Structures are given as structure tokens and as C-alpha cells.
């Protein structure tokens, strides 16, 4: 930790300045953050460009008005990072092809913008997601070539620093700053955000450590994993706990053999309904009913209401083609009073349904093709690809984050996919063909 601060004091100081100035005068973030990125570009600090984008997306998730500057500044931050990539191709000699498989999806999504009640908003959201998928893997490839494991350590320590700052704020500020309805939310907007971010950071750390076994010292691991897992436990995020367990369990089987892992997936799928029906009883018998909020398991804390509403709309109006990116946000906002009366607050809480509402079944198929293609390609190099895929698939079943761009989750997921595709583990398991589904 001390070494990270000492070696990255310039980035920390610059970030501290634009955060404090942004809190004081929120519109300044629209100039300060892109300005900092351009400064990093002139110095050749491309990891810091990516870290700044991650940081402003992270802060934009905070619900307090003091961090409204991040919401105002993150669009220009993404555009600046994109311009640095597209206008300086010589600085990115190795190109990622991750977005190629998503091209049919993006073509359809751009065409459907005209069907949205606010076409320009839909276009902006579509462009934003496209830019993230296009540039993040390329920043990753460049910095992995230039800095190697140091690049990954910077991202991991940035996340850890945010965890530690949130812990400090818990004791320094009123409870409503870091708690929402009795659950810990740290610097993020809600407890589920802590869970999502922690799930992805956990996988990034685990996969990075598998590639670079000596990257973190024992003390580093205690601080990094300790702060992350403590945050998850304090947030009591069921999604995060089960997603991390899925990743760890399947990682063990796939490390032994891809075929054993494949068979385990089939068995798990067959037993899913039995486990699902008896899960409340199992949790209650373990004495964890209150912690896991068992009384809300049946309705998914209101998610079942959202899913039923979304599915009814899809069947009636949007089965084949949707109405463009961010339509599901518009639809749920328009019906929020009625949904609130039924006990639901928020959006659709399911990435698959969100994509279906926005782009129809055609767009969902294109999206899933790109998604699965990315992980199946990664599985050729890394036995952790499928475990990561299963964990993310589980996570996006309960939150609609992997069809949005400027959140603190999508960018980390893209780093994970890129790491799986382009960084082989230091010691691969015994060679065995990967089963094709």
C-alpha cells in the first residue's frame, strides 16, 4: 500500500485535486478530468488514463449530490479516452478484436435509436457502450505489453484504496453516507453496487494472481482481499456472495479438467430447480436467515415484479425488435408509480430483459453471440474463462449493468475478458480440449 502511494503519488495528487474541486464546483469536472487525461497522454501514462475513467465512473454511482460532478464529467472523460485511442493509432500497435463479434448487435442498436421516445439519448447511450467495448480492451493490451503485472497492480490497488477510503468515511461521516436502509454501501450508490464491484474486482485479482503468482505479497493479499470481502459481508450482497462462490467452485473443477468442469455445469443445471426450491430452508437451518434476507428470496427483493412487468411488455409489443438503448429506463420511469405500489423500485434488474426490451429478440441473440464468443475465445487460453462467464451470467441475471457503459462495473468486466483472452496462466492445467456447447 505504501509502495503504491509512493510510486503513484502524481496520479493520487491530480485525482485528489479534481475530486475536491469537482465537489466544490461540479461543472469543473467537465474540464479537469479530460485535462488530466490529456496530461497523462503527453507523459505516456496510459494506465492513469484508464484509472481516471474507472475512478470517475465509480464516483458517479454515489447517490449524494456532492459527487454529482462525476455524473457530469464522465461522458467527456470517455470521449477523451476514445479520442486518445482513435487519433493515436501508432500508440496502440496491438489491436483487440473483442468488439468484432458485437458488430451486428451495435448495427441493430444504432438503427433502433430512431424508435426511442428520445432518439438522441438512445444514440448517446449506444455510442457510449460501443466506445467502451472498443477502447477498453485496447488500453488493456497496450498497458499489459508496456507495464505487465504493474499495470494490473495499479488497477487492483486503486480499487483497494477506494475500499479503505469508504471504511474511513464510515467512521468520519454520518451513517447515511455509507449506509442505505441498514446495509453498507461504501462510496457507491447502494449495497448491491458494492457487491457487483467487489465480485468483478475479486475475479480480476484472482485471474491476475493466477497469471502472475508473485504479483502480490502475502501482506498485500491480506489487505486487498480483506478489504474486499469485508465490504461484501457488510453490504450483505447475496448476488456477490453467490457469484464469487460460483467462480471459485467452477475454477476448481476447470483447473482439474475442462471436461470435469463441463460435466459439473450439466449436473448443476439439472439440480438447479431442487437447490432453488430448498435454498430458503438451507439458509434458515444455517442460522443465516436474517443476513441473507430470506423473506425476500421468493420475490427477489421486488425484482420478480420488475421481471414480470418487463416480460409482459416484451410479449405484447417488443418481442422481435425493441425501441433502442435506454428504452427500459424510460419504460420503468414512466410506470414507476404503479410499480412502486406493487413493491418495486428501480429498473428491470436483469441484463437479458433489458437488452430484449431495447433491441428485441434479434438484438438479444446478437448480444449473446458476442458475449459467448468472447469467453469461448478466452477459454482456449485460460481455464478460468468459463468460471468467470458463469459468475457474470449469474450476476447480470439480477442487475442490468452489462448493457450499460458508464458505470464502475462494465469497465472492470471488459478488463477481465481481455485478461482472460490475452494472458495465459503461468501454469496451465494439463492440456485437454475444451468442450464445445
C-alpha positions as semicolon CSV with decimal commas, in nm:
position;residue;x (nm);y (nm);z (nm)
1;X;0,000;0,000;0,000
2;X;0,274;0,245;0,097
3;X;0,470;0,148;-0,214
4;X;0,162;0,209;-0,431
5;X;0,117;0,557;-0,283
6;X;0,487;0,637;-0,319
7;X;0,506;0,518;-0,680
8;X;0,177;0,677;-0,788
9;X;0,174;1,000;-0,588
10;X;0,130;1,213;-0,901
11;X;-0,185;1,029;-1,007
12;X;-0,318;1,036;-0,650
13;X;-0,249;1,409;-0,615
14;X;-0,407;1,500;-0,950
15;X;-0,711;1,281;-0,881
16;X;-0,749;1,435;-0,534
17;X;-0,743;1,784;-0,686
18;X;-1,013;1,722;-0,946
19;X;-1,232;1,538;-0,694
20;X;-1,213;1,822;-0,437
21;X;-1,258;2,096;-0,698
22;X;-1,543;1,897;-0,853
23;X;-1,721;1,873;-0,518
24;X;-1,685;2,249;-0,473
25;X;-1,785;2,345;-0,831
26;X;-1,935;2,047;-1,009
27;X;-1,905;2,174;-1,368
28;X;-1,527;2,190;-1,337
29;X;-1,511;1,813;-1,376
30;X;-1,612;1,857;-1,740
31;X;-1,276;2,024;-1,798
32;X;-1,046;1,899;-1,525
33;X;-1,081;1,525;-1,585
34;X;-1,030;1,542;-1,964
35;X;-0,744;1,784;-1,899
36;X;-0,580;1,537;-1,662
37;X;-0,620;1,262;-1,922
38;X;-0,452;1,472;-2,189
39;X;-0,169;1,544;-1,948
40;X;-0,126;1,172;-1,887
41;X;-0,128;1,112;-2,263
42;X;0,154;1,363;-2,314
43;X;0,356;1,191;-2,041
44;X;0,280;0,844;-2,181
45;X;0,084;0,741;-1,869
46;X;-0,191;0,540;-2,036
47;X;-0,270;0,335;-1,726
48;X;-0,357;0,659;-1,550
49;X;-0,598;0,750;-1,832
50;X;-0,782;0,422;-1,778
51;X;-0,765;0,458;-1,399
52;X;-0,916;0,808;-1,421
53;X;-1,205;0,671;-1,627
54;X;-1,262;0,394;-1,372
55;X;-1,248;0,644;-1,085
56;X;-1,497;0,891;-1,229
57;X;-1,738;0,609;-1,322
58;X;-1,705;0,475;-0,967
59;X;-1,778;0,814;-0,809
60;X;-2,070;0,877;-1,044
61;X;-2,253;0,585;-0,884
62;X;-2,264;0,768;-0,550
63;X;-2,613;0,897;-0,469
64;X;-2,506;1,213;-0,277
65;X;-2,517;1,550;-0,451
66;X;-2,155;1,620;-0,361
67;X;-2,049;1,370;-0,627
68;X;-2,280;1,500;-0,900
69;X;-1,968;1,635;-1,071
70;X;-1,873;1,280;-1,167
71;X;-2,204;1,229;-1,346
72;X;-2,148;1,549;-1,541
73;X;-1,787;1,476;-1,625
74;X;-1,783;1,106;-1,713
75;X;-1,920;1,149;-2,066
76;X;-1,638;1,382;-2,164
77;X;-1,390;1,156;-1,986
78;X;-1,497;0,863;-2,207
79;X;-1,486;1,080;-2,520
80;X;-1,136;1,199;-2,428
81;X;-1,010;0,845;-2,369
82;X;-1,169;0,741;-2,700
83;X;-1,015;1,031;-2,890
84;X;-0,672;0,944;-2,749
85;X;-0,717;0,592;-2,883
86;X;-0,862;0,668;-3,226
87;X;-0,639;0,967;-3,303
88;X;-0,316;0,797;-3,195
89;X;-0,322;0,453;-3,359
90;X;0,057;0,429;-3,354
91;X;0,047;0,420;-2,974
92;X;-0,175;0,110;-2,983
93;X;0,024;-0,130;-3,204
94;X;-0,158;-0,441;-3,078
95;X;-0,528;-0,422;-3,155
96;X;-0,806;-0,606;-2,977
97;X;-1,074;-0,773;-3,185
98;X;-1,314;-0,818;-2,895
99;X;-1,576;-0,584;-3,038
100;X;-1,585;-0,760;-3,380
101;X;-1,833;-1,020;-3,258
102;X;-2,058;-0,742;-3,126
103;X;-2,076;-0,552;-3,458
104;X;-2,418;-0,698;-3,563
105;X;-2,554;-0,604;-3,222
106;X;-2,429;-0,247;-3,245
107;X;-2,552;-0,202;-3,604
108;X;-2,902;-0,304;-3,495
109;X;-2,883;-0,093;-3,177
110;X;-2,789;0,220;-3,373
111;X;-3,072;0,159;-3,621
112;X;-3,324;0,123;-3,338
113;X;-3,233;0,460;-3,184
114;X;-3,494;0,624;-3,405
115;X;-3,768;0,419;-3,234
116;X;-3,681;0,552;-2,887
117;X;-3,904;0,823;-2,732
118;X;-3,584;1,032;-2,703
119;X;-3,370;0,926;-3,002
120;X;-3,067;1,140;-2,916
121;X;-3,046;0,993;-2,566
122;X;-3,063;0,642;-2,710
123;X;-2,791;0,728;-2,962
124;X;-2,566;0,863;-2,688
125;X;-2,614;0,551;-2,475
126;X;-2,546;0,323;-2,772
127;X;-2,235;0,517;-2,873
128;X;-2,112;0,515;-2,514
129;X;-2,141;0,136;-2,482
130;X;-1,977;0,087;-2,822
131;X;-1,683;0,307;-2,726
132;X;-1,628;0,117;-2,403
133;X;-1,625;-0,221;-2,580
134;X;-1,394;-0,081;-2,849
135;X;-1,133;0,105;-2,642
136;X;-1,103;-0,067;-2,301
137;X;-0,953;-0,393;-2,437
138;X;-0,708;-0,187;-2,644
139;X;-0,592;0,013;-2,344
140;X;-0,554;-0,317;-2,164
141;X;-0,340;-0,472;-2,438
142;X;-0,116;-0,169;-2,462
143;X;-0,050;-0,145;-2,092
144;X;-0,007;-0,518;-2,044
145;X;0,265;-0,504;-2,310
146;X;0,426;-0,191;-2,159
147;X;0,390;-0,249;-1,784
148;X;0,287;-0,612;-1,744
149;X;0,180;-0,701;-1,393
150;X;0,249;-0,345;-1,270
151;X;-0,048;-0,229;-1,476
152;X;-0,277;-0,482;-1,309
153;X;-0,141;-0,395;-0,964
154;X;-0,227;-0,027;-1,021
155;X;-0,589;-0,111;-1,102
156;X;-0,618;-0,350;-0,807
157;X;-0,467;-0,103;-0,562
158;X;-0,693;0,174;-0,693
159;X;-0,995;-0,040;-0,604
160;X;-0,846;-0,128;-0,266
161;X;-0,778;0,239;-0,192
162;X;-1,145;0,316;-0,262
163;X;-1,248;0,040;-0,019
164;X;-1,023;0,181;0,252
165;X;-1,144;0,539;0,197
166;X;-1,503;0,415;0,229
167;X;-1,416;0,244;0,559
168;X;-1,267;0,569;0,687
169;X;-1,575;0,766;0,580
170;X;-1,792;0,519;0,770
171;X;-1,643;0,650;1,096
172;X;-1,593;1,013;0,993
173;X;-1,932;1,095;0,837
174;X;-2,299;1,045;0,932
175;X;-2,432;0,690;0,883
176;X;-2,647;0,779;0,579
177;X;-2,330;0,845;0,382
178;X;-2,213;0,486;0,381
179;X;-2,533;0,302;0,476
180;X;-2,865;0,265;0,298
181;X;-3,158;0,109;0,484
182;X;-2,921;-0,055;0,730
183;X;-2,688;-0,203;0,467
184;X;-2,336;-0,083;0,389
185;X;-2,293;0,088;0,051
186;X;-1,948;0,246;0,093
187;X;-1,881;0,510;-0,172
188;X;-2,124;0,352;-0,417
189;X;-2,491;0,429;-0,463
190;X;-2,633;0,122;-0,292
191;X;-2,526;-0,206;-0,128
192;X;-2,583;-0,403;-0,447
193;X;-2,330;-0,178;-0,619
194;X;-2,071;-0,276;-0,358
195;X;-2,148;-0,639;-0,432
196;X;-2,122;-0,603;-0,810
197;X;-1,799;-0,407;-0,798
198;X;-1,647;-0,648;-0,545
199;X;-1,742;-0,954;-0,750
200;X;-1,564;-0,820;-1,055
201;X;-1,260;-0,692;-0,866
202;X;-1,233;-1,029;-0,690
203;X;-1,220;-1,209;-1,025
204;X;-0,971;-0,957;-1,162
205;X;-0,741;-1,013;-0,863
206;X;-0,776;-1,391;-0,876
207;X;-0,712;-1,417;-1,251
208;X;-0,422;-1,169;-1,234
209;X;-0,264;-1,364;-0,949
210;X;-0,305;-1,685;-1,145
211;X;-0,114;-1,524;-1,432
212;X;0,145;-1,355;-1,210
213;X;0,180;-1,566;-0,892
214;X;0,436;-1,333;-0,735
215;X;0,249;-1,013;-0,817
216;X;0,116;-0,965;-0,463
217;X;0,294;-1,029;-0,136
218;X;0,117;-1,213;0,149
219;X;0,058;-0,881;0,326
220;X;-0,078;-0,730;0,002
221;X;-0,325;-1,016;-0,027
222;X;-0,442;-0,973;0,331
223;X;-0,514;-0,603;0,277
224;X;-0,663;-0,640;-0,072
225;X;-0,878;-0,949;-0,017
226;X;-0,958;-0,845;0,340
227;X;-1,098;-0,504;0,247
228;X;-1,293;-0,652;-0,045
229;X;-1,450;-0,942;0,145
230;X;-1,528;-0,723;0,446
231;X;-1,711;-0,482;0,216
232;X;-1,915;-0,767;0,068
233;X;-2,006;-0,904;0,410
234;X;-2,101;-0,560;0,543
235;X;-2,319;-0,498;0,235
236;X;-2,477;-0,845;0,278
237;X;-2,495;-0,876;-0,100
238;X;-2,640;-1,216;-0,187
239;X;-2,558;-1,162;-0,553
240;X;-2,190;-1,102;-0,477
241;X;-2,156;-1,392;-0,233
242;X;-2,316;-1,643;-0,469
243;X;-2,131;-1,506;-0,775
244;X;-1,793;-1,535;-0,602
245;X;-1,880;-1,886;-0,482
246;X;-1,979;-1,986;-0,837
247;X;-1,648;-1,853;-0,968
248;X;-1,440;-2,029;-0,703
249;X;-1,622;-2,364;-0,726
250;X;-1,609;-2,386;-1,104
251;X;-1,249;-2,261;-1,105
252;X;-1,151;-2,566;-0,904
253;X;-1,324;-2,810;-1,140
254;X;-1,200;-2,644;-1,459
255;X;-0,844;-2,638;-1,325
256;X;-0,855;-3,015;-1,283
257;X;-1,001;-3,068;-1,629
258;X;-1,226;-2,874;-1,870
259;X;-1,429;-3,190;-1,914
260;X;-1,489;-3,226;-1,541
261;X;-1,590;-2,861;-1,534
262;X;-1,827;-2,915;-1,825
263;X;-1,990;-3,215;-1,656
264;X;-2,022;-3,012;-1,335
265;X;-2,211;-2,742;-1,527
266;X;-2,457;-3,000;-1,662
267;X;-2,514;-3,154;-1,318
268;X;-2,557;-2,810;-1,160
269;X;-2,811;-2,714;-1,425
270;X;-3,007;-3,033;-1,360
271;X;-3,007;-2,973;-0,984
272;X;-3,079;-2,600;-1,010
273;X;-3,454;-2,625;-0,952
274;X;-3,410;-2,852;-0,648
275;X;-3,150;-2,618;-0,497
276;X;-3,360;-2,311;-0,573
277;X;-3,671;-2,453;-0,407
278;X;-3,484;-2,558;-0,092
279;X;-3,246;-2,262;-0,063
280;X;-3,454;-2,073;0,197
281;X;-3,468;-2,385;0,417
282;X;-3,093;-2,444;0,382
283;X;-3,010;-2,084;0,470
284;X;-3,252;-2,084;0,764
285;X;-3,103;-2,406;0,905
286;X;-2,758;-2,246;0,886
287;X;-2,883;-1,959;1,102
288;X;-2,832;-1,701;0,827
289;X;-3,195;-1,618;0,751
290;X;-3,172;-1,254;0,860
291;X;-2,835;-1,192;0,696
292;X;-2,949;-1,326;0,357
293;X;-3,296;-1,168;0,393
294;X;-3,471;-1,499;0,328
295;X;-3,816;-1,341;0,335
296;X;-3,727;-1,159;0,012
297;X;-3,581;-1,459;-0,172
298;X;-3,910;-1,554;-0,336
299;X;-3,967;-1,212;-0,492
300;X;-3,600;-1,125;-0,536
301;X;-3,640;-0,808;-0,325
302;X;-3,902;-0,681;-0,568
303;X;-3,720;-0,799;-0,880
304;X;-3,990;-1,053;-0,966
305;X;-4,234;-0,766;-1,007
306;X;-3,994;-0,593;-1,246
307;X;-3,927;-0,911;-1,441
308;X;-4,298;-0,991;-1,480
309;X;-4,370;-0,638;-1,599
310;X;-4,080;-0,643;-1,846
311;X;-4,179;-0,984;-1,980
312;X;-4,542;-0,876;-2,025
313;X;-4,427;-0,572;-2,225
314;X;-4,196;-0,786;-2,438
315;X;-4,472;-1,033;-2,521
316;X;-4,717;-0,758;-2,614
317;X;-4,505;-0,507;-2,803
318;X;-4,131;-0,568;-2,822
319;X;-4,069;-0,936;-2,887
320;X;-3,888;-0,909;-3,223
321;X;-3,749;-0,555;-3,207
322;X;-3,715;-0,314;-2,917
323;X;-3,702;0,065;-2,913
324;X;-3,336;0,139;-2,868
325;X;-3,082;0,166;-2,588
326;X;-3,214;0,307;-2,260
327;X;-3,575;0,231;-2,354
328;X;-3,611;0,008;-2,049
329;X;-3,512;0,308;-1,833
330;X;-3,781;0,522;-1,998
331;X;-4,041;0,245;-1,965
332;X;-3,980;0,187;-1,595
333;X;-3,966;0,558;-1,521
334;X;-4,300;0,608;-1,695
335;X;-4,458;0,329;-1,487
336;X;-4,272;0,389;-1,160
337;X;-4,581;0,497;-0,960
338;X;-4,770;0,181;-1,046
339;X;-4,463;-0,037;-0,986
340;X;-4,394;0,136;-0,652
341;X;-4,745;0,045;-0,538
342;X;-4,664;-0,320;-0,611
343;X;-4,344;-0,300;-0,406
344;X;-4,078;-0,241;-0,671
345;X;-3,834;0,047;-0,703
346;X;-3,570;0,093;-0,971
347;X;-3,528;-0,060;-1,314
348;X;-3,558;-0,401;-1,475
349;X;-3,275;-0,560;-1,269
350;X;-3,191;-0,809;-1,543
351;X;-2,947;-0,753;-1,830
352;X;-3,112;-1,008;-2,060
353;X;-3,456;-0,850;-2,024
354;X;-3,309;-0,502;-2,062
355;X;-3,137;-0,596;-2,388
356;X;-3,456;-0,766;-2,506
357;X;-3,667;-0,456;-2,437
358;X;-3,410;-0,234;-2,606
359;X;-3,325;-0,441;-2,912
360;X;-3,576;-0,727;-2,928
361;X;-3,506;-1,098;-2,955
362;X;-3,290;-1,031;-3,262
363;X;-3,068;-0,792;-3,068
364;X;-3,054;-1,027;-2,767
365;X;-2,929;-1,309;-2,991
366;X;-2,663;-1,080;-3,139
367;X;-2,563;-0,965;-2,791
368;X;-2,536;-1,320;-2,656
369;X;-2,333;-1,424;-2,959
370;X;-2,076;-1,153;-2,883
371;X;-2,083;-1,236;-2,511
372;X;-2,029;-1,610;-2,554
373;X;-1,778;-1,564;-2,835
374;X;-1,561;-1,352;-2,603
375;X;-1,550;-1,618;-2,331
376;X;-1,518;-1,918;-2,564
377;X;-1,220;-1,750;-2,729
378;X;-1,071;-1,686;-2,387
379;X;-1,127;-2,050;-2,288
380;X;-0,867;-2,155;-2,545
381;X;-0,601;-1,985;-2,334
382;X;-0,732;-1,978;-1,980
383;X;-0,913;-2,237;-1,767
384;X;-1,074;-1,955;-1,566
385;X;-1,274;-1,824;-1,863
386;X;-1,584;-2,037;-1,812
387;X;-1,594;-1,990;-1,431
388;X;-1,580;-1,613;-1,488
389;X;-1,851;-1,640;-1,753
390;X;-2,083;-1,835;-1,522
391;X;-2,029;-1,584;-1,239
392;X;-2,104;-1,288;-1,466
393;X;-2,407;-1,462;-1,615
394;X;-2,543;-1,514;-1,265
395;X;-2,469;-1,153;-1,167
396;X;-2,639;-0,996;-1,471
397;X;-2,948;-1,207;-1,406
398;X;-3,019;-0,982;-1,107
399;X;-2,883;-0,648;-1,231
400;X;-2,889;-0,474;-1,570
401;X;-2,531;-0,350;-1,565
402;X;-2,367;-0,529;-1,858
403;X;-2,558;-0,342;-2,125
404;X;-2,466;-0,002;-1,985
405;X;-2,134;0,173;-2,022
406;X;-2,050;0,449;-1,779
407;X;-2,084;0,250;-1,459
408;X;-1,798;0,115;-1,245
409;X;-1,880;-0,244;-1,343
410;X;-1,869;-0,274;-1,723
411;X;-1,516;-0,138;-1,749
412;X;-1,386;-0,397;-1,499
413;X;-1,573;-0,677;-1,678
414;X;-1,407;-0,577;-2,006
415;X;-1,067;-0,584;-1,836
416;X;-1,143;-0,934;-1,707
417;X;-1,241;-1,061;-2,053
418;X;-0,931;-0,904;-2,206
419;X;-0,710;-1,057;-1,936
420;X;-0,862;-1,399;-1,997
421;X;-0,817;-1,372;-2,374
422;X;-0,465;-1,239;-2,388
423;X;-0,287;-1,353;-2,072
424;X;-0,226;-1,723;-2,027
425;X;-0,198;-1,857;-1,671
426;X;0,158;-1,908;-1,552
427;X;0,095;-2,279;-1,514
428;X;-0,189;-2,410;-1,726
429;X;-0,366;-2,727;-1,622
430;X;-0,298;-3,043;-1,814
431;X;-0,380;-2,995;-2,184
432;X;-0,730;-3,107;-2,262
433;X;-0,970;-3,000;-2,536
434;X;-1,238;-2,756;-2,429
435;X;-1,587;-2,897;-2,483
436;X;-1,793;-2,702;-2,733
437;X;-2,150;-2,636;-2,631
